[in-house]
Amino acid sequence: MSDVLVALSIASPSPILYITTLIVGFILLLVLLAKFPTLRNFRKKQTLIMYFAAASVFGLLIFLTYDTNLGPTVVTSTITPSDGSYKFGAVCQFIISVTNLGHRAANFYLVLTAVNASLLAQNQPD
């Protein structure tokens, strides 16, 4: 096996639920404002607290919609020998390539364990 491909793929949830909740919540807020004239009195402390709570809920729903729309982080890694095969007792070189397929930044740790090995690290510009 010359290429070892390790991919993590998680089904992304749909942001439609959050968008629907935002629309229903906005309509409910408009109905409450139309039905109860005391909610239009901006000088009351209770009204200001209710507006702050509604703004917080809407802000969190907007963030969840954005976060869900980004989808999961998908990172693939490939380990390929440079001459096509691994040889026991010989000098072997291999190329490690990691690609981020998602829309988010990804951090990872690479741990290599070897016996009597030397490592020459060359970073690619991309």
N, C-alpha and C positions, 0 to 999 in steps of 0.2 A: 504494500500500500504506500504509494509515493506521496500522496497528499492526505493530510489529516485535516478535515474541515469540522470545526466545532461551531455550531450556530445556536444561539438562544433566540427563540421566537415565541412570543406570547401574544395571544389574540388580543387585539386592542378593543376596549369597550367603546361603544358609540356615544358621542356627545349629545345625541338627540334627546335623551332623557333630561339632561340639564337645560337644554334649550327650551324644551316643553315646560319645565318647571319655572324657568324665568318668565316665559310668556304668561303662564297661568298666574304666577305671583304678581306680575305687573297689572294684569287685568283685575285681580282681586284687590290690589291696592287702589286702583282707580275707582272701583265700585265702593270700597269703604270710604274714600274721600268724598264721593258723590252722595252717599247715603247719610253720613254723619258729619254735619257741619262743624262740630266741635273739633274735628281733626284738622280743620283749616285754620284754626286759631294757633298761630305760631308763637305766641307769648307764653303758653302754658308749658310747664316743665314736663308733664306727662306726654304731651304731643311731641316735644323735641326728643324725648327718650324713644318714642315709637318710631320716629323718622330715622334716628340713629340706628336702631335695631334693624329696620327695613333696609337701610343702606348697607349695613354690615352683611345681612343675608344675601342681598343682591350682589355685593362685591365678591363674596365667597363663591356664589354660584357662577359668576363670570370667570373667576379664576379656575374653578373646577372644569368648566367648559373648555377653556383654553388648554389646561393641562391634559385633559382627556383627548383633545384634538391632536396634540403632539404625538400621542401613541407611545409605545414602549421603546426602550433603548435596545437596539439589536446590534450586537458586536459579533463579527465572524473573525476567526483566526485560522491561518494556514501555516503549516510547517512543511517545507519542501526541501529535500536535499538538492544541493546545487548540481551534482553530477548524476542525479537520477536514482541513487540507492545509498543505503547505509552499509558500510563495510566494517566488520569487526577487526580491530587491531590496526586500522588505517586512519589516516587523517580524513575526517568527514566535515564538510561544511553544509550548513542548512540555512535556509532563509525563513524568517518568521515574519509573517505579514498579518496585520490586524486592521480590519475595516469596520467603521461605524456606519451601519445602514439606517439608523434612526435619525430623528430631528433633534435629539438632545445630545449634549456633551456626555462622554462616558469616561470614567476612570477605571483602571484595572491594574492588577499586579501580575507580573509574569515571573514565575519561579522555575528556574532550570536547575536540575540536579544532575551532576555528571561526576565521573571518576577519571582522574588524570586528563582533564580537559582544559584547554585555554579558550578564552572568549575574546573575540574582537567585535566590538559593537560599532556599527555604522548606521547613523540615523539618516533617513531619507528626508528631503525637504518637505514632502507632503505627508 
